[in-house]
Structure formats: structure tokens, C-alpha cells
Amino acid sequence: MKTPLILIAATIAVGLFYMVLPFTLDVYRRFRYRKVVTCPDTHGLAEVRLNACWAVRKDV
């Protein structure tokens, strides 16, 4: 009876590895650097640093 549980666990592990991990790494890489954006009030440039770990948690 342990074989079906092992197959289910292996399927979930493979799914996490091939689906969630690449998506999480992509979001982390996108948000880890500072960004230059236009301020809506002054229309000047502003440098913004985002918390990449927080972005990963929110996007997943």
C-alpha cells in the first residue's frame, strides 16, 4: 500500500521542481534590482528598490 503514496509524492515533487521553481526564480530575478520609474506627482525620475523575496511570495 506504500507504493501509491510514493508515486503521489514523487509526482508532486516533480511538479514543484518543473513548474513552481522556474516561475519563482523568474520573478525573483525580475525584481531583485533597483528600478527607475517616473513619479506621478513630479514627473521626475525616481529609483525604487523592491523586496524580491516579497514579490516572489505574492506572485506565487
C-alpha distance matrix in Angstrom:
0.0 3.8 5.6 6.4 7.5 9.4 10.9 12.1 13.5 15.2 16.6 18.1 19.5 21.1 22.5 24.0 25.5 27.1 28.1 28.8 30.1 32.8 33.9 34.1 36.1 38.4 39.3 39.8 42.1 44.1 44.9 45.4 49.1 52.1 53.2 56.8 57.2 60.2 61.1 61.6 64.4 66.6 65.3 65.3 62.5 60.1 57.6 54.2 51.4 48.0 45.1 42.5 39.6 40.4 40.7 37.2 35.7 37.8 37.1 33.3
3.8 0.0 3.8 5.7 5.4 6.3 8.8 10.1 10.7 12.3 14.4 15.6 16.5 18.4 20.1 21.3 22.5 24.4 25.6 26.1 27.1 30.0 31.3 31.3 33.1 35.6 36.5 36.8 39.1 41.2 42.0 42.3 46.0 49.1 50.4 54.0 54.5 57.7 58.6 59.3 62.1 64.1 62.9 62.6 59.8 57.3 54.7 51.3 48.4 45.1 42.1 39.5 36.6 37.6 38.0 34.5 33.1 35.4 34.7 31.0
5.6 3.8 0.0 3.9 5.5 5.1 6.2 8.7 9.9 10.5 12.3 14.3 15.3 16.4 18.3 20.0 21.0 22.4 23.9 24.9 25.9 28.4 29.9 30.3 31.9 34.3 35.5 36.0 38.0 40.1 41.2 41.6 45.2 48.4 49.5 53.1 53.7 56.8 58.0 58.7 61.7 63.6 62.1 61.9 59.1 56.7 54.1 50.9 48.0 44.7 42.0 39.1 36.4 37.6 37.6 34.0 33.0 35.2 34.1 30.4
6.4 5.7 3.9 0.0 3.8 5.4 5.1 6.1 8.6 9.8 10.5 12.4 14.2 15.3 16.4 18.4 19.9 21.1 22.0 23.1 24.6 27.1 28.1 28.7 30.7 32.7 33.8 34.6 36.7 38.5 39.6 40.3 44.0 47.0 47.9 51.4 51.7 54.8 55.8 56.3 59.3 61.4 59.9 59.9 57.2 54.9 52.4 49.2 46.5 43.1 40.4 37.7 35.0 35.9 35.7 32.2 31.1 33.0 31.8 28.1
7.5 5.4 5.5 3.8 0.0 3.8 5.4 5.1 6.1 8.5 9.8 10.7 12.2 14.2 15.3 16.5 18.3 20.1 20.8 21.3 22.6 25.5 26.5 26.6 28.7 31.0 31.8 32.3 34.7 36.6 37.4 38.0 41.6 44.6 45.7 49.2 49.6 52.7 53.6 54.2 57.1 59.1 57.9 57.7 55.0 52.6 50.1 46.7 43.9 40.5 37.7 35.1 32.2 33.1 33.2 29.8 28.4 30.5 29.7 25.9
9.4 6.3 5.1 5.4 3.8 0.0 3.8 5.5 5.1 6.0 8.5 9.9 10.4 12.1 14.1 15.3 16.3 18.2 19.6 20.2 21.1 23.8 25.3 25.4 27.1 29.5 30.7 31.0 33.1 35.3 36.3 36.6 40.2 43.4 44.6 48.2 48.9 52.1 53.2 54.0 56.9 58.8 57.4 57.1 54.2 51.8 49.1 45.9 43.0 39.7 36.9 34.1 31.3 32.6 32.7 29.1 28.1 30.5 29.5 25.7
10.9 8.8 6.2 5.1 5.4 3.8 0.0 3.8 5.5 5.1 6.1 8.6 9.8 10.5 12.1 14.2 15.2 16.4 17.7 19.0 20.1 22.5 23.9 24.6 26.2 28.3 29.7 30.4 32.3 34.2 35.6 36.2 39.7 42.9 43.8 47.3 47.9 51.0 52.3 53.0 56.1 57.9 56.4 56.2 53.3 51.1 48.5 45.4 42.7 39.4 36.9 33.9 31.4 32.6 32.3 28.6 27.9 30.0 28.6 24.9
12.1 10.1 8.7 6.1 5.1 5.5 3.8 0.0 3.8 5.5 5.1 6.3 8.6 10.0 10.6 12.4 14.3 15.5 16.1 17.0 18.6 21.2 22.1 22.6 24.7 26.7 27.7 28.6 30.8 32.5 33.5 34.4 38.0 41.0 41.8 45.2 45.6 48.6 49.7 50.3 53.3 55.3 53.8 53.8 51.1 48.8 46.4 43.1 40.5 37.1 34.5 31.7 29.2 30.0 29.7 26.2 25.2 27.0 25.8 22.0
13.5 10.7 9.9 8.6 6.1 5.1 5.5 3.8 0.0 3.8 5.4 5.2 6.1 8.6 9.8 10.6 12.3 14.3 15.2 15.4 16.6 19.5 20.6 20.7 22.6 25.0 25.9 26.4 28.6 30.6 31.5 32.0 35.6 38.7 39.8 43.4 43.9 47.1 48.1 48.9 51.9 53.7 52.4 52.1 49.3 46.9 44.3 41.0 38.2 34.9 32.1 29.3 26.6 27.7 27.7 24.1 23.1 25.4 24.4 20.6
15.2 12.3 10.5 9.8 8.5 6.0 5.1 5.5 3.8 0.0 3.8 5.5 5.0 6.1 8.5 9.9 10.5 12.2 13.9 14.8 15.5 18.0 19.7 20.1 21.5 23.8 25.2 25.7 27.6 29.7 31.0 31.4 34.9 38.2 39.3 42.8 43.6 46.8 48.2 49.1 52.2 53.8 52.3 51.9 48.9 46.7 44.0 40.9 38.1 34.9 32.3 29.2 26.9 28.4 28.0 24.3 23.9 26.2 24.8 21.2
16.6 14.4 12.3 10.5 9.8 8.5 6.1 5.1 5.4 3.8 0.0 3.8 5.5 5.2 6.1 8.6 9.9 10.6 11.7 13.2 14.6 16.7 18.0 19.0 20.7 22.5 23.9 24.9 26.7 28.5 29.9 30.8 34.2 37.4 38.1 41.5 42.0 45.2 46.6 47.3 50.4 52.2 50.5 50.4 47.5 45.5 42.9 39.9 37.4 34.0 31.7 28.6 26.5 27.6 26.9 23.3 22.9 24.8 23.0 19.4
18.1 15.6 14.3 12.4 10.7 9.9 8.6 6.3 5.2 5.5 3.8 0.0 3.8 5.5 5.0 6.1 8.6 10.0 10.2 10.7 12.5 15.1 15.9 16.4 18.5 20.5 21.4 22.3 24.5 26.2 27.3 28.2 31.7 34.7 35.5 39.0 39.4 42.5 43.7 44.4 47.5 49.3 47.8 47.7 44.9 42.7 40.2 37.0 34.4 31.0 28.6 25.6 23.3 24.3 23.7 20.1 19.5 21.4 19.9 16.3
19.5 16.5 15.3 14.2 12.2 10.4 9.8 8.6 6.1 5.0 5.5 3.8 0.0 3.8 5.4 5.2 6.1 8.7 9.9 10.1 10.7 13.5 15.1 15.2 16.7 19.1 20.4 20.8 22.8 24.9 26.0 26.4 30.0 33.2 34.3 37.9 38.7 42.0 43.3 44.3 47.3 48.9 47.4 46.9 44.0 41.7 39.0 35.9 33.1 29.9 27.3 24.2 21.9 23.4 23.1 19.3 19.0 21.5 20.1 16.5
21.1 18.4 16.4 15.3 14.2 12.1 10.5 10.0 8.6 6.1 5.2 5.5 3.8 0.0 3.8 5.4 5.0 6.1 8.2 9.8 10.2 12.2 14.1 15.0 16.2 18.2 19.9 20.7 22.2 24.2 25.9 26.5 29.8 33.1 34.0 37.5 38.3 41.6 43.2 44.2 47.4 48.9 47.1 46.7 43.7 41.6 38.9 36.1 33.4 30.4 28.2 24.8 22.9 24.6 23.7 20.0 20.3 22.5 20.5 17.2
22.5 20.1 18.3 16.4 15.3 14.1 12.1 10.6 9.8 8.5 6.1 5.0 5.4 3.8 0.0 3.8 5.4 5.4 5.6 7.4 9.1 10.9 11.9 13.3 15.1 16.6 18.0 19.3 21.0 22.5 24.1 25.2 28.6 31.6 32.2 35.6 36.1 39.2 40.7 41.5 44.7 46.4 44.6 44.4 41.6 39.6 37.2 34.2 31.8 28.5 26.5 23.2 21.5 22.7 21.5 17.9 18.1 19.8 17.6 14.3
24.0 21.3 20.0 18.4 16.5 15.3 14.2 12.4 10.6 9.9 8.6 6.1 5.2 5.4 3.8 0.0 3.8 5.7 5.4 5.0 6.3 9.1 10.1 10.4 12.4 14.5 15.5 16.4 18.4 20.2 21.4 22.2 25.7 28.8 29.6 33.1 33.8 37.0 38.4 39.3 42.4 44.0 42.4 42.1 39.2 37.0 34.4 31.3 28.7 25.5 23.2 20.0 18.0 19.4 18.5 14.8 14.9 17.1 15.2 11.8
25.5 22.5 21.0 19.9 18.3 16.3 15.2 14.3 12.3 10.5 9.9 8.6 6.1 5.0 5.4 3.8 0.0 3.8 5.9 6.2 5.4 7.7 10.0 10.4 11.2 13.5 15.4 15.8 17.3 19.5 21.1 21.5 24.8 28.2 29.2 32.8 33.8 37.1 38.8 40.0 43.2 44.5 42.7 42.1 39.0 36.9 34.1 31.3 28.6 25.6 23.5 20.0 18.4 20.4 19.4 15.6 16.5 18.9 16.9 13.9
27.1 24.4 22.4 21.1 20.1 18.2 16.4 15.5 14.3 12.2 10.6 10.0 8.7 6.1 5.4 5.7 3.8 0.0 3.8 6.3 6.3 6.7 8.9 10.8 11.4 12.7 15.0 16.2 17.1 18.9 21.0 21.9 25.0 28.2 28.8 32.2 33.1 36.3 38.2 39.3 42.6 43.9 41.9 41.4 38.4 36.7 34.0 31.4 29.0 26.1 24.5 20.8 19.8 21.5 19.9 16.4 17.7 19.5 16.8 14.2
28.1 25.6 23.9 22.0 20.8 19.6 17.7 16.1 15.2 13.9 11.7 10.2 9.9 8.2 5.6 5.4 5.9 3.8 0.0 3.8 5.9 6.2 6.6 8.9 10.7 11.4 12.9 14.8 16.2 17.3 19.2 20.7 23.8 26.8 27.1 30.3 30.8 33.9 35.7 36.5 39.8 41.3 39.4 39.2 36.3 34.6 32.2 29.4 27.3 24.1 22.6 19.1 18.1 19.3 17.4 14.1 15.2 16.5 13.6 11.0
28.8 26.1 24.9 23.1 21.3 20.2 19.0 17.0 15.4 14.8 13.2 10.7 10.1 9.8 7.4 5.0 6.2 6.3 3.8 0.0 3.8 5.7 5.3 6.0 8.6 10.0 10.8 12.2 14.3 15.5 16.9 18.2 21.5 24.4 25.0 28.4 28.9 32.1 33.5 34.5 37.7 39.2 37.5 37.2 34.4 32.3 29.8 26.8 24.5 21.2 19.4 16.0 14.6 15.8 14.3 10.7 11.6 13.3 10.9 8.0
30.1 27.1 25.9 24.6 22.6 21.1 20.1 18.6 16.6 15.5 14.6 12.5 10.7 10.2 9.1 6.3 5.4 6.3 5.9 3.8 0.0 3.8 5.5 5.1 6.1 8.6 10.1 10.5 12.2 14.3 15.7 16.3 19.7 22.9 23.9 27.5 28.5 31.9 33.5 34.8 37.9 39.2 37.4 36.8 33.7 31.5 28.8 25.9 23.3 20.3 18.4 14.8 13.5 15.6 14.3 10.6 12.2 14.5 12.4 10.1
32.8 30.0 28.4 27.1 25.5 23.8 22.5 21.2 19.5 18.0 16.7 15.1 13.5 12.2 10.9 9.1 7.7 6.7 6.2 5.7 3.8 0.0 3.8 5.5 5.1 6.1 8.7 9.9 10.5 12.3 14.5 15.4 18.4 21.6 22.2 25.6 26.7 30.1 32.0 33.4 36.7 37.7 35.7 35.1 31.9 30.2 27.5 25.0 22.7 19.9 18.6 14.9 14.6 16.6 14.5 11.4 13.8 15.4 12.7 11.2
33.9 31.3 29.9 28.1 26.5 25.3 23.9 22.1 20.6 19.7 18.0 15.9 15.1 14.1 11.9 10.1 10.0 8.9 6.6 5.3 5.5 3.8 0.0 3.8 5.5 5.1 6.4 8.7 10.0 10.7 12.7 14.4 17.4 20.2 20.4 23.7 24.3 27.6 29.3 30.4 33.7 35.0 33.1 32.7 29.8 28.0 25.6 22.9 20.9 17.8 16.7 13.2 13.1 14.3 11.8 8.9 11.3 12.3 9.1 8.1
34.1 31.3 30.3 28.7 26.6 25.4 24.6 22.6 20.7 20.1 19.0 16.4 15.2 15.0 13.3 10.4 10.4 10.8 8.9 6.0 5.1 5.5 3.8 0.0 3.8 5.4 5.3 6.2 8.6 10.0 11.0 12.1 15.5 18.5 19.2 22.8 23.6 26.9 28.4 29.7 32.8 34.1 32.5 31.8 28.8 26.6 24.0 21.1 18.6 15.5 13.8 10.2 9.5 11.2 9.3 5.9 8.4 10.3 8.1 7.1
36.1 33.1 31.9 30.7 28.7 27.1 26.2 24.7 22.6 21.5 20.7 18.5 16.7 16.2 15.1 12.4 11.2 11.4 10.7 8.6 6.1 5.1 5.5 3.8 0.0 3.8 5.5 5.1 6.1 8.5 10.1 10.5 13.7 17.0 18.1 21.7 23.1 26.6 28.4 30.1 33.2 34.1 32.3 31.3 28.0 26.0 23.1 20.5 17.9 15.3 13.9 10.1 10.2 12.7 10.9 8.1 11.3 13.2 11.2 10.8
38.4 35.6 34.3 32.7 31.0 29.5 28.3 26.7 25.0 23.8 22.5 20.5 19.1 18.2 16.6 14.5 13.5 12.7 11.4 10.0 8.6 6.1 5.1 5.4 3.8 0.0 3.8 5.5 5.2 6.2 8.8 10.2 12.8 15.8 16.2 19.6 20.7 24.1 26.2 27.8 31.0 31.9 29.8 29.0 25.8 24.2 21.5 19.2 17.2 14.7 14.3 10.6 11.7 13.5 10.8 8.9 12.4 13.3 10.6 11.1
39.3 36.5 35.5 33.8 31.8 30.7 29.7 27.7 25.9 25.2 23.9 21.4 20.4 19.9 18.0 15.5 15.4 15.0 12.9 10.8 10.1 8.7 6.4 5.3 5.5 3.8 0.0 3.8 5.5 5.1 6.4 8.6 11.4 14.0 14.2 17.7 18.4 21.8 23.5 24.9 28.1 29.2 27.4 26.7 23.7 21.8 19.3 16.5 14.6 11.7 11.2 7.7 9.1 10.2 7.1 5.8 9.5 10.0 7.6 9.0
39.8 36.8 36.0 34.6 32.3 31.0 30.4 28.6 26.4 25.7 24.9 22.3 20.8 20.7 19.3 16.4 15.8 16.2 14.8 12.2 10.5 9.9 8.7 6.2 5.1 5.5 3.8 0.0 3.8 5.5 5.5 6.0 9.4 12.5 13.7 17.4 18.7 22.4 23.9 25.8 28.6 29.5 27.9 26.8 23.6 21.3 18.3 15.6 12.9 10.3 9.1 5.3 6.7 9.0 7.1 5.8 9.5 11.0 9.8 10.9
42.1 39.1 38.0 36.7 34.7 33.1 32.3 30.8 28.6 27.6 26.7 24.5 22.8 22.2 21.0 18.4 17.3 17.1 16.2 14.3 12.2 10.5 10.0 8.6 6.1 5.2 5.5 3.8 0.0 3.8 5.6 5.5 7.9 11.3 12.5 16.1 17.9 21.7 23.7 25.8 28.8 29.2 27.3 26.0 22.5 20.6 17.5 15.5 13.1 11.4 11.2 7.8 10.0 12.4 10.3 9.5 13.3 14.4 12.8 14.1
44.1 41.2 40.1 38.5 36.6 35.3 34.2 32.5 30.6 29.7 28.5 26.2 24.9 24.2 22.5 20.2 19.5 18.9 17.3 15.5 14.3 12.3 10.7 10.0 8.5 6.2 5.1 5.5 3.8 0.0 3.8 6.0 7.4 9.9 10.0 13.4 14.8 18.4 20.5 22.5 25.6 26.1 24.1 23.0 19.7 18.1 15.4 13.4 11.8 10.0 10.9 8.0 11.0 12.3 9.4 9.7 13.5 13.6 11.7 13.9
44.9 42.0 41.2 39.6 37.4 36.3 35.6 33.5 31.5 31.0 29.9 27.3 26.0 25.9 24.1 21.4 21.1 21.0 19.2 16.9 15.7 14.5 12.7 11.0 10.1 8.8 6.4 5.5 5.6 3.8 0.0 3.8 5.7 7.7 8.3 12.0 13.3 17.0 18.5 20.6 23.5 24.1 22.5 21.4 18.1 15.9 13.1 10.4 8.4 6.2 7.2 5.0 8.6 9.5 7.1 8.6 11.9 11.9 11.2 13.7
45.4 42.3 41.6 40.3 38.0 36.6 36.2 34.4 32.0 31.4 30.8 28.2 26.4 26.5 25.2 22.2 21.5 21.9 20.7 18.2 16.3 15.4 14.4 12.1 10.5 10.2 8.6 6.0 5.5 6.0 3.8 0.0 3.8 6.9 9.2 12.9 15.0 18.8 20.2 22.8 25.3 25.5 24.2 22.5 19.0 16.5 13.2 10.8 7.9 6.7 6.9 4.9 8.2 10.3 9.1 10.1 13.3 14.2 13.9 15.9
49.1 46.0 45.2 44.0 41.6 40.2 39.7 38.0 35.6 34.9 34.2 31.7 30.0 29.8 28.6 25.7 24.8 25.0 23.8 21.5 19.7 18.4 17.4 15.5 13.7 12.8 11.4 9.4 7.9 7.4 5.7 3.8 0.0 3.8 6.4 9.9 12.7 16.4 18.2 21.1 23.5 23.2 21.8 19.7 16.1 13.8 10.4 8.9 6.7 7.3 9.0 8.2 11.8 13.3 12.1 13.6 16.7 17.2 16.8 19.2
52.1 49.1 48.4 47.0 44.6 43.4 42.9 41.0 38.7 38.2 37.4 34.7 33.2 33.1 31.6 28.8 28.2 28.2 26.8 24.4 22.9 21.6 20.2 18.5 17.0 15.8 14.0 12.5 11.3 9.9 7.7 6.9 3.8 0.0 3.8 6.8 9.7 13.3 14.8 18.0 20.1 19.7 18.4 16.2 12.6 10.1 6.6 5.5 4.5 6.7 9.6 10.1 13.8 14.5 13.3 15.7 18.4 18.3 18.3 21.2
53.2 50.4 49.5 47.9 45.7 44.6 43.8 41.8 39.8 39.3 38.1 35.5 34.3 34.0 32.2 29.6 29.2 28.8 27.1 25.0 23.9 22.2 20.4 19.2 18.1 16.2 14.2 13.7 12.5 10.0 8.3 9.2 6.4 3.8 0.0 3.8 6.3 10.0 12.1 15.0 17.5 17.2 15.4 13.6 10.1 8.3 5.7 5.2 6.3 7.9 11.4 11.9 15.6 15.7 13.8 16.5 19.2 18.4 18.1 21.3
56.8 54.0 53.1 51.4 49.2 48.2 47.3 45.2 43.4 42.8 41.5 39.0 37.9 37.5 35.6 33.1 32.8 32.2 30.3 28.4 27.5 25.6 23.7 22.8 21.7 19.6 17.7 17.4 16.1 13.4 12.0 12.9 9.9 6.8 3.8 0.0 3.8 7.0 9.5 12.7 15.0 14.1 12.1 10.1 6.5 5.6 4.5 6.2 8.9 11.0 14.7 15.5 19.2 18.9 17.1 19.9 22.6 21.4 21.0 24.5
57.2 54.5 53.7 51.7 49.6 48.9 47.9 45.6 43.9 43.6 42.0 39.4 38.7 38.3 36.1 33.8 33.8 33.1 30.8 28.9 28.5 26.7 24.3 23.6 23.1 20.7 18.4 18.7 17.9 14.8 13.3 15.0 12.7 9.7 6.3 3.8 0.0 3.8 6.4 9.2 11.9 11.6 9.4 8.4 5.7 5.4 6.4 7.2 10.5 11.9 15.6 16.7 20.2 19.2 17.2 20.3 22.6 20.8 20.6 24.2
60.2 57.7 56.8 54.8 52.7 52.1 51.0 48.6 47.1 46.8 45.2 42.5 42.0 41.6 39.2 37.0 37.1 36.3 33.9 32.1 31.9 30.1 27.6 26.9 26.6 24.1 21.8 22.4 21.7 18.4 17.0 18.8 16.4 13.3 10.0 7.0 3.8 0.0 3.8 6.3 8.9 8.3 5.7 5.6 4.7 6.0 8.7 10.1 13.7 15.1 18.8 20.2 23.5 22.2 20.3 23.6 25.6 23.4 23.3 27.0
61.1 58.6 58.0 55.8 53.6 53.2 52.3 49.7 48.1 48.2 46.6 43.7 43.3 43.2 40.7 38.4 38.8 38.2 35.7 33.5 33.5 32.0 29.3 28.4 28.4 26.2 23.5 23.9 23.7 20.5 18.5 20.2 18.2 14.8 12.1 9.5 6.4 3.8 0.0 3.8 5.5 5.7 4.9 5.4 6.0 6.2 9.5 10.4 14.1 15.5 19.0 21.0 24.0 22.3 20.8 24.4 25.9 23.6 24.0 27.8
61.6 59.3 58.7 56.3 54.2 54.0 53.0 50.3 48.9 49.1 47.3 44.4 44.3 44.2 41.5 39.3 40.0 39.3 36.5 34.5 34.8 33.4 30.4 29.7 30.1 27.8 24.9 25.8 25.8 22.5 20.6 22.8 21.1 18.0 15.0 12.7 9.2 6.3 3.8 0.0 3.8 6.0 5.4 8.0 9.5 10.0 13.1 13.5 17.0 17.8 21.1 23.0 25.8 23.7 22.1 25.6 26.9 24.2 24.6 28.3
64.4 62.1 61.7 59.3 57.1 56.9 56.1 53.3 51.9 52.2 50.4 47.5 47.3 47.4 44.7 42.4 43.2 42.6 39.8 37.7 37.9 36.7 33.7 32.8 33.2 31.0 28.1 28.6 28.8 25.6 23.5 25.3 23.5 20.1 17.5 15.0 11.9 8.9 5.5 3.8 0.0 3.8 5.8 8.1 10.6 11.0 14.5 15.2 18.7 19.9 23.1 25.4 28.1 25.9 24.7 28.4 29.4 26.8 27.6 31.3
66.6 64.1 63.6 61.4 59.1 58.8 57.9 55.3 53.7 53.8 52.2 49.3 48.9 48.9 46.4 44.0 44.5 43.9 41.3 39.2 39.2 37.7 35.0 34.1 34.1 31.9 29.2 29.5 29.2 26.1 24.1 25.5 23.2 19.7 17.2 14.1 11.6 8.3 5.7 6.0 3.8 0.0 3.8 5.3 8.5 9.8 13.5 15.2 18.9 20.7 24.1 26.3 29.3 27.5 26.3 29.9 31.3 28.9 29.6 33.3
65.3 62.9 62.1 59.9 57.9 57.4 56.4 53.8 52.4 52.3 50.5 47.8 47.4 47.1 44.6 42.4 42.7 41.9 39.4 37.5 37.4 35.7 33.1 32.5 32.3 29.8 27.4 27.9 27.3 24.1 22.5 24.2 21.8 18.4 15.4 12.1 9.4 5.7 4.9 5.4 5.8 3.8 0.0 3.8 6.8 9.1 12.7 14.6 18.3 20.0 23.7 25.4 28.6 27.0 25.4 28.8 30.5 28.1 28.3 32.0
65.3 62.6 61.9 59.9 57.7 57.1 56.2 53.8 52.1 51.9 50.4 47.7 46.9 46.7 44.4 42.1 42.1 41.4 39.2 37.2 36.8 35.1 32.7 31.8 31.3 29.0 26.7 26.8 26.0 23.0 21.4 22.5 19.7 16.2 13.6 10.1 8.4 5.6 5.4 8.0 8.1 5.3 3.8 0.0 3.8 6.5 10.1 12.7 16.4 18.7 22.4 24.2 27.5 26.3 24.9 28.2 30.2 28.2 28.4 32.1
62.5 59.8 59.1 57.2 55.0 54.2 53.3 51.1 49.3 48.9 47.5 44.9 44.0 43.7 41.6 39.2 39.0 38.4 36.3 34.4 33.7 31.9 29.8 28.8 28.0 25.8 23.7 23.6 22.5 19.7 18.1 19.0 16.1 12.6 10.1 6.5 5.7 4.7 6.0 9.5 10.6 8.5 6.8 3.8 0.0 3.8 6.8 9.7 13.3 15.8 19.5 21.1 24.6 23.7 22.2 25.5 27.6 26.0 26.1 29.7
60.1 57.3 56.7 54.9 52.6 51.8 51.1 48.8 46.9 46.7 45.5 42.7 41.7 41.6 39.6 37.0 36.9 36.7 34.6 32.3 31.5 30.2 28.0 26.6 26.0 24.2 21.8 21.3 20.6 18.1 15.9 16.5 13.8 10.1 8.3 5.6 5.4 6.0 6.2 10.0 11.0 9.8 9.1 6.5 3.8 0.0 3.8 6.4 10.0 12.6 16.2 18.2 21.5 20.6 19.5 22.9 24.8 23.4 23.8 27.4
57.6 54.7 54.1 52.4 50.1 49.1 48.5 46.4 44.3 44.0 42.9 40.2 39.0 38.9 37.2 34.4 34.1 34.0 32.2 29.8 28.8 27.5 25.6 24.0 23.1 21.5 19.3 18.3 17.5 15.4 13.1 13.2 10.4 6.6 5.7 4.5 6.4 8.7 9.5 13.1 14.5 13.5 12.7 10.1 6.8 3.8 0.0 3.8 6.8 9.9 13.4 15.2 18.6 18.3 17.3 20.4 22.6 21.6 22.1 25.4
54.2 51.3 50.9 49.2 46.7 45.9 45.4 43.1 41.0 40.9 39.9 37.0 35.9 36.1 34.2 31.3 31.3 31.4 29.4 26.8 25.9 25.0 22.9 21.1 20.5 19.2 16.5 15.6 15.5 13.4 10.4 10.8 8.9 5.5 5.2 6.2 7.2 10.1 10.4 13.5 15.2 15.2 14.6 12.7 9.7 6.4 3.8 0.0 3.8 6.4 9.9 12.0 15.2 14.6 13.8 17.0 19.0 18.0 18.7 22.0
51.4 48.4 48.0 46.5 43.9 43.0 42.7 40.5 38.2 38.1 37.4 34.4 33.1 33.4 31.8 28.7 28.6 29.0 27.3 24.5 23.3 22.7 20.9 18.6 17.9 17.2 14.6 12.9 13.1 11.8 8.4 7.9 6.7 4.5 6.3 8.9 10.5 13.7 14.1 17.0 18.7 18.9 18.3 16.4 13.3 10.0 6.8 3.8 0.0 3.8 6.8 8.9 12.0 11.9 11.6 14.5 16.5 16.3 17.2 20.1
48.0 45.1 44.7 43.1 40.5 39.7 39.4 37.1 34.9 34.9 34.0 31.0 29.9 30.4 28.5 25.5 25.6 26.1 24.1 21.2 20.3 19.9 17.8 15.5 15.3 14.7 11.7 10.3 11.4 10.0 6.2 6.7 7.3 6.7 7.9 11.0 11.9 15.1 15.5 17.8 19.9 20.7 20.0 18.7 15.8 12.6 9.9 6.4 3.8 0.0 3.8 5.9 8.9 8.4 7.9 11.0 12.8 12.5 13.5 16.4
45.1 42.1 42.0 40.4 37.7 36.9 36.9 34.5 32.1 32.3 31.7 28.6 27.3 28.2 26.5 23.2 23.5 24.5 22.6 19.4 18.4 18.6 16.7 13.8 13.9 14.3 11.2 9.1 11.2 10.9 7.2 6.9 9.0 9.6 11.4 14.7 15.6 18.8 19.0 21.1 23.1 24.1 23.7 22.4 19.5 16.2 13.4 9.9 6.8 3.8 0.0 3.8 5.6 5.4 6.4 8.9 10.3 10.8 12.4 14.7
42.5 39.5 39.1 37.7 35.1 34.1 33.9 31.7 29.3 29.2 28.6 25.6 24.2 24.8 23.2 20.0 20.0 20.8 19.1 16.0 14.8 14.9 13.2 10.2 10.1 10.6 7.7 5.3 7.8 8.0 5.0 4.9 8.2 10.1 11.9 15.5 16.7 20.2 21.0 23.0 25.4 26.3 25.4 24.2 21.1 18.2 15.2 12.0 8.9 5.9 3.8 0.0 3.8 5.4 5.0 6.3 8.7 9.9 10.5 12.4
39.6 36.6 36.4 35.0 32.2 31.3 31.4 29.2 26.6 26.9 26.5 23.3 21.9 22.9 21.5 18.0 18.4 19.8 18.1 14.6 13.5 14.6 13.1 9.5 10.2 11.7 9.1 6.7 10.0 11.0 8.6 8.2 11.8 13.8 15.6 19.2 20.2 23.5 24.0 25.8 28.1 29.3 28.6 27.5 24.6 21.5 18.6 15.2 12.0 8.9 5.6 3.8 0.0 3.8 5.4 5.2 6.4 8.8 10.0 11.0
40.4 37.6 37.6 35.9 33.1 32.6 32.6 30.0 27.7 28.4 27.6 24.3 23.4 24.6 22.7 19.4 20.4 21.5 19.3 15.8 15.6 16.6 14.3 11.2 12.7 13.5 10.2 9.0 12.4 12.3 9.5 10.3 13.3 14.5 15.7 18.9 19.2 22.2 22.3 23.7 25.9 27.5 27.0 26.3 23.7 20.6 18.3 14.6 11.9 8.4 5.4 5.4 3.8 0.0 3.8 5.4 5.2 6.2 8.6 10.2
40.7 38.0 37.6 35.7 33.2 32.7 32.3 29.7 27.7 28.0 26.9 23.7 23.1 23.7 21.5 18.5 19.4 19.9 17.4 14.3 14.3 14.5 11.8 9.3 10.9 10.8 7.1 7.1 10.3 9.4 7.1 9.1 12.1 13.3 13.8 17.1 17.2 20.3 20.8 22.1 24.7 26.3 25.4 24.9 22.2 19.5 17.3 13.8 11.6 7.9 6.4 5.0 5.4 3.8 0.0 3.8 5.5 5.1 6.0 8.6
37.2 34.5 34.0 32.2 29.8 29.1 28.6 26.2 24.1 24.3 23.3 20.1 19.3 20.0 17.9 14.8 15.6 16.4 14.1 10.7 10.6 11.4 8.9 5.9 8.1 8.9 5.8 5.8 9.5 9.7 8.6 10.1 13.6 15.7 16.5 19.9 20.3 23.6 24.4 25.6 28.4 29.9 28.8 28.2 25.5 22.9 20.4 17.0 14.5 11.0 8.9 6.3 5.2 5.4 3.8 0.0 3.8 5.5 5.2 6.2
35.7 33.1 33.0 31.1 28.4 28.1 27.9 25.2 23.1 23.9 22.9 19.5 19.0 20.3 18.1 14.9 16.5 17.7 15.2 11.6 12.2 13.8 11.3 8.4 11.3 12.4 9.5 9.5 13.3 13.5 11.9 13.3 16.7 18.4 19.2 22.6 22.6 25.6 25.9 26.9 29.4 31.3 30.5 30.2 27.6 24.8 22.6 19.0 16.5 12.8 10.3 8.7 6.4 5.2 5.5 3.8 0.0 3.8 5.6 5.6
37.8 35.4 35.2 33.0 30.5 30.5 30.0 27.0 25.4 26.2 24.8 21.4 21.5 22.5 19.8 17.1 18.9 19.5 16.5 13.3 14.5 15.4 12.3 10.3 13.2 13.3 10.0 11.0 14.4 13.6 11.9 14.2 17.2 18.3 18.4 21.4 20.8 23.4 23.6 24.2 26.8 28.9 28.1 28.2 26.0 23.4 21.6 18.0 16.3 12.5 10.8 9.9 8.8 6.2 5.1 5.5 3.8 0.0 3.8 5.7
37.1 34.7 34.1 31.8 29.7 29.5 28.6 25.8 24.4 24.8 23.0 19.9 20.1 20.5 17.6 15.2 16.9 16.8 13.6 10.9 12.4 12.7 9.1 8.1 11.2 10.6 7.6 9.8 12.8 11.7 11.2 13.9 16.8 18.3 18.1 21.0 20.6 23.3 24.0 24.6 27.6 29.6 28.3 28.4 26.1 23.8 22.1 18.7 17.2 13.5 12.4 10.5 10.0 8.6 6.0 5.2 5.6 3.8 0.0 3.8
33.3 31.0 30.4 28.1 25.9 25.7 24.9 22.0 20.6 21.2 19.4 16.3 16.5 17.2 14.3 11.8 13.9 14.2 11.0 8.0 10.1 11.2 8.1 7.1 10.8 11.1 9.0 10.9 14.1 13.9 13.7 15.9 19.2 21.2 21.3 24.5 24.2 27.0 27.8 28.3 31.3 33.3 32.0 32.1 29.7 27.4 25.4 22.0 20.1 16.4 14.7 12.4 11.0 10.2 8.6 6.2 5.6 5.7 3.8 0.0
